[in-house]
């Protein structure tokens, strides 16, 4: 109680909070997804406010390009995992808070078990696949979600899945077309913007815990830091979207949110690795006249332009490795197969040219 009266005195003397409110904060458990631009101010203010237990999950490391907006880190943090670096700084800020770092990627395999340990989930991620994963896990685990997003000079904040309110899928049933919305690394962001939006997210967390004010439940707040104008839009609950998500209960761990969001990840291997494989099917997607032929791999010849026509000749049961002349067409072929239900797919970096060069060196 004495520490409450000193560290949190300015909060406790607010009649709306008092000692009982501070005790609510102390008993609260909050998980923050991502310790980047949004995550840093969220974590800083929740720790300072006295949230009793805070989890941080992030698999990324601190880079110099982060420092203009990710205010928990400095030069001494470079190269360190963000969850671990954030915990070090936050423990110094408030040692009374229990902070747990999860230096790993959030996946369908760990999301539900992790979410079950916390009362509120805060999304500080920067990509659509993670946002849909977080939303769906919150629905399945019945956890409120405090959402935030930033783009150049604008940001959004909302509270989803709270007291029978709408969810992220009610607002965005489908992700935007892959590549249509550039990331911050591609288009840039004003350094103070994530501080503003992240602070708003932290504010919503405190309001939920304390049951204060007008929580952004069923509302999307949009903020423009150039004009300092904000507006709020009503979000309607979609029973269809929520029931569809709940139906994922048994299949959630096998969901591929990258594929759902159109982010197709093609595995690339080198020539040496290609020749070392066993029990795989090799597919040469070049035109018949192209040289050199790579007979040692006994490939199936299917030109890229005919790949979908002859897709029935490719086994889904075997690992599939594709190659072309230089690696460009084979990557496209791999994307087509992944988009048509194939899973164990790779293509050869450098294509037939790299394979031929490797063969020549090996024979010497």
C-alpha positions in Angstrom: 0.0 0.0 0.0 2.8 2.4 0.8 4.4 1.9 -2.6 0.9 2.6 -4.1 0.7 5.9 -2.3 4.1 7.0 -3.5 4.7 5.7 -7.0 1.1 6.0 -8.1 0.0 8.9 -6.0 -1.1 11.1 -8.9 -3.4 8.3 -10.2 -4.7 7.3 -6.7 -5.8 10.8 -5.8 -8.1 10.8 -8.8 -11.6 10.1 -7.3 -12.4 7.8 -10.3 -9.4 5.6 -9.5 -8.4 5.6 -5.9 -6.6 2.8 -4.1 -9.2 0.3 -5.3 -8.6 1.3 -8.9 -4.9 0.9 -8.5 -5.4 -2.5 -7.1 -7.4 -3.4 -10.2 -4.4 -2.3 -12.3 -2.1 -4.3 -10.1 -4.2 -7.4 -10.6 -4.5 -7.0 -14.4 -2.6 -9.2 -16.9 -2.0 -7.7 -20.4 -0.2 -9.3 -23.4 1.3 -6.9 -26.0 1.9 -8.3 -29.5 5.0 -6.7 -30.9 7.6 -4.4 -29.2 8.0 -2.1 -32.1 6.7 1.4 -32.9 3.3 0.9 -31.3 4.5 -1.7 -28.7 7.1 0.6 -27.2 4.7 3.4 -25.9 2.0 0.8 -25.0 4.5 -1.1 -22.9 6.0 2.1 -21.4 2.8 3.6 -20.2 1.2 0.3 -19.0 4.3 -0.4 -17.0 4.4 3.1 -15.5 0.7 2.9 -14.7 1.3 -0.3 -12.6 -0.4 -3.0 -14.7 0.7 -6.0 -12.5 1.6 -8.5 -15.2 2.7 -7.7 -18.7 3.7 -10.1 -21.5 5.7 -9.1 -24.5 6.0 -11.3 -27.6 8.3 -10.4 -30.5 10.8 -12.4 -32.5 12.6 -9.4 -34.1 15.9 -7.7 -33.0 16.6 -4.1 -32.6 18.0 -2.3 -35.6 19.3 1.2 -36.1 16.3 2.0 -38.4 14.0 1.4 -35.4 15.4 4.0 -33.1 13.7 7.1 -34.5 10.3 5.8 -33.2 10.9 2.8 -30.9 11.7 4.8 -27.9 12.5 2.0 -25.4 15.8 1.3 -27.2 19.1 2.9 -27.7 22.5 2.0 -29.3 23.2 -0.5 -26.5 20.1 -2.5 -27.6 21.1 -3.0 -31.2 21.1 -6.7 -32.2 19.2 -7.7 -29.1 15.7 -9.4 -29.3 13.1 -6.7 -28.8 11.1 -8.5 -26.2 14.2 -9.1 -24.1 15.5 -5.5 -24.6 12.1 -4.1 -23.8 11.9 -6.1 -20.6 15.3 -4.8 -19.5 14.2 -1.2 -19.9 10.8 -1.7 -18.4 12.1 -3.5 -15.3 14.2 -0.5 -14.7 11.2 1.8 -15.2 9.0 -0.2 -12.7 10.4 -3.2 -10.9 7.1 -3.8 -9.2 5.6 -5.1 -12.5 6.0 -8.7 -13.5 7.2 -8.7 -17.1 7.5 -11.8 -19.2 9.4 -11.8 -22.5 8.5 -14.2 -25.2 11.4 -13.9 -27.8 9.5 -15.9 -30.4 7.1 -15.5 -33.3 3.4 -15.5 -32.6 1.9 -18.5 -34.5 -1.3 -20.5 -34.6 0.5 -23.1 -32.5 1.2 -20.9 -29.5 -1.4 -18.1 -29.7 -4.3 -19.7 -27.8 -2.2 -21.1 -24.9 -0.4 -17.7 -24.6 -3.6 -15.7 -24.7 -5.2 -17.9 -22.0 -2.7 -16.4 -19.5 -3.8 -12.8 -20.0 -7.0 -10.7 -19.5 -6.4 -8.2 -22.4 -4.6 -8.5 -25.7 -3.0 -5.4 -27.3 -2.1 -5.6 -31.0 1.1 -3.7 -31.8 1.8 -5.7 -35.0 2.5 -4.2 -38.4 1.2 -6.8 -40.8 -2.2 -8.1 -41.8 -1.5 -11.8 -41.3 -0.7 -11.2 -37.6 -3.7 -9.0 -37.1 -6.1 -11.7 -38.4 -4.3 -14.3 -36.4 -4.6 -12.2 -33.2 -8.2 -11.4 -33.9 -9.2 -15.0 -34.4 -7.3 -16.2 -31.3 -9.0 -13.5 -29.3 -12.4 -14.7 -30.5 -11.6 -18.3 -29.8 -10.3 -17.5 -26.3 -12.9 -14.7 -25.6 -10.3 -12.0 -24.9 -10.8 -8.3 -25.6 -8.5 -6.9 -28.2 -7.1 -3.3 -28.3 -6.1 -2.6 -31.9 -3.9 0.0 -33.4 -2.4 0.7 -36.8 -0.4 3.4 -38.4 0.3 4.6 -42.0 2.5 7.6 -42.8 0.9 10.4 -40.9 -2.4 8.7 -39.9 -3.4 6.1 -37.3 -6.3 4.0 -36.1 -7.4 2.7 -32.7 -10.3 0.4 -31.8 -11.4 -2.1 -29.2 -12.6 -5.4 -30.5 -14.4 -8.5 -29.0 -15.3 -6.6 -25.9 -18.6 -7.2 -24.1 -20.2 -8.8 -27.1 -19.0 -6.1 -29.4 -17.7 -6.4 -33.0 -14.4 -7.9 -34.0 -11.6 -7.0 -36.4 -13.2 -9.2 -39.1 -16.5 -7.4 -38.7 -14.7 -4.3 -39.9 -12.3 -6.0 -42.4 -13.8 -9.4 -43.4 -11.1 -9.9 -46.0 -7.5 -8.6 -46.1 -6.5 -6.1 -48.7 -4.9 -7.4 -51.9 -1.3 -8.4 -51.2 1.1 -5.5 -51.9 -1.7 -2.9 -52.1 -0.9 -1.4 -48.7 2.8 -0.6 -48.3 4.4 -1.3 -44.9 6.2 1.4 -42.9 9.5 0.1 -44.1 8.4 0.7 -47.7 6.6 4.0 -47.4 7.8 5.5 -44.1 6.2 6.9 -40.9 6.6 10.0 -38.9 8.4 9.0 -35.7 6.0 10.5 -33.2 2.9 8.9 -34.8 3.3 5.4 -33.2 3.9 7.2 -29.9 0.5 9.0 -30.2 -1.4 5.9 -31.4 0.4 3.5 -28.9 -0.5 5.9 -26.1 -4.1 5.8 -27.2 -4.0 2.0 -27.1 -2.6 2.1 -23.6 -5.3 4.5 -22.6 -8.0 2.1 -23.8 -6.4 -0.7 -21.8 -6.5 1.4 -18.6 -10.1 2.3 -19.3 -11.1 -1.3 -19.7 -9.3 -2.4 -16.5 -10.8 0.5 -14.5 -14.2 0.4 -16.3 -13.9 4.2 -17.0 -15.0 6.5 -19.7 -16.3 5.8 -23.2 -14.3 2.8 -24.4 -13.8 2.5 -28.1 -16.0 -0.6 -28.3 -17.6 -0.8 -31.7 -15.9 2.4 -32.8 -12.8 3.1 -35.0 -11.0 6.2 -34.1 -8.9 7.7 -37.0 -6.3 10.4 -36.3 -4.3 12.6 -38.7 -1.2 14.0 -37.0 -0.7 16.7 -39.7 -4.1 18.3 -39.3 -4.6 17.1 -35.7 -8.1 16.1 -36.7 -9.8 12.9 -35.5 -13.0 11.1 -36.4 -14.8 8.0 -35.1 -16.8 5.5 -37.1 -19.3 3.0 -35.9 -18.5 -0.7 -36.4 -21.4 -3.1 -36.6 -21.1 -6.6 -35.2 -21.3 -9.3 -37.9 -22.7 -12.6 -36.5 -21.7 -14.3 -39.8 -18.0 -13.3 -39.5 -17.9 -14.2 -35.8 -19.5 -17.6 -36.3 -17.2 -18.3 -39.2 -14.2 -17.6 -37.0 -15.5 -19.7 -34.1 -15.9 -22.6 -36.6 -12.1 -22.5 -37.0 -11.7 -23.9 -33.4 -10.5 -27.4 -34.5 -8.5 -26.2 -37.5 -6.9 -23.0 -36.0 -3.5 -24.5 -35.4 -3.2 -25.5 -39.1 -4.4 -22.2 -40.5 -1.9 -20.3 -42.7 -2.5 -16.6 -42.3 0.2 -15.6 -44.7 -1.6 -17.6 -47.4 -5.0 -16.1 -46.3 -3.5 -12.6 -46.7 -1.9 -13.4 -50.0 1.6 -13.5 -48.6 3.1 -16.5 -50.4 6.5 -17.4 -49.0 8.7 -19.4 -51.4 11.5 -21.4 -50.1 14.8 -21.0 -52.0 17.6 -23.5 -52.0 21.0 -23.6 -53.7 22.3 -26.1 -56.3 24.2 -28.1 -53.7 21.1 -28.6 -51.6 19.1 -29.5 -54.6 21.4 -32.4 -55.6 21.5 -33.7 -52.0 17.7 -34.2 -51.8 16.2 -37.7 -51.8 12.6 -38.8 -52.7 11.6 -35.5 -54.3 10.1 -34.5 -57.6 12.0 -32.0 -59.7 10.1 -29.9 -62.2 11.8 -28.0 -65.0 9.6 -25.1 -66.0 11.7 -23.9 -68.9 10.7 -24.1 -72.6 11.8 -27.4 -74.4 14.6 -25.7 -76.4 16.4 -24.2 -73.4 19.9 -25.6 -72.4 21.6 -27.0 -70.5 19.5 -30.1 -69.7 19.9 -31.3 -66.1 19.3 -35.0 -66.7 20.8 -36.1 -63.4 17.7 -34.8 -61.5 15.3 -36.7 -63.8 13.0 -33.7 -63.9 9.4 -33.5 -65.1 9.2 -31.0 -67.9 6.3 -28.6 -67.6 6.8 -25.1 -69.1 5.6 -22.3 -66.8 2.8 -21.4 -69.2 1.3 -24.9 -69.0 1.8 -25.5 -65.3 -1.8 -25.1 -64.3 -3.0 -27.2 -67.3 -0.7 -30.1 -66.2 -1.0 -29.6 -62.5 -2.5 -33.1 -62.1 0.8 -34.5 -63.1 2.4 -33.1 -60.0 2.1 -35.1 -56.7 1.1 -33.2 -53.6 2.5 -36.0 -51.5 6.1 -35.5 -52.5 8.5 -32.6 -51.8 8.6 -30.5 -55.0 11.6 -28.6 -56.2 11.3 -26.3 -59.3 13.9 -24.7 -61.5 14.1 -22.7 -64.6 17.1 -21.0 -66.4 17.9 -18.4 -63.7 15.4 -18.8 -60.9 12.8 -16.1 -61.9 10.2 -18.3 -63.5 10.6 -21.1 -61.0 9.8 -18.7 -58.2 6.6 -17.7 -60.0 5.8 -21.4 -60.6 6.3 -22.1 -56.8 3.9 -19.3 -56.0 1.3 -20.8 -58.4 1.6 -24.2 -56.8 1.4 -22.8 -53.2 -1.7 -20.9 -54.3 -3.3 -24.1 -55.5 -2.9 -26.2 -52.4 0.7 -27.4 -52.5 2.7 -27.1 -49.4 6.2 -28.6 -49.6 7.6 -26.4 -52.4 11.0 -24.9 -53.1 12.8 -23.4 -56.1 16.5 -23.4 -57.0 18.4 -20.2 -56.7 20.2 -19.5 -60.0 18.2 -22.2 -61.8 19.7 -24.5 -64.4 22.7 -22.2 -64.8 23.6 -22.7 -61.1 22.9 -26.4 -61.3 25.2 -26.8 -64.3 28.0 -24.8 -62.7 27.8 -27.0 -59.6 27.9 -30.1 -61.6 31.0 -28.9 -63.4 32.8 -28.1 -60.2 31.8 -31.4 -58.6 33.2 -33.4 -61.6 36.6 -31.8 -61.4 
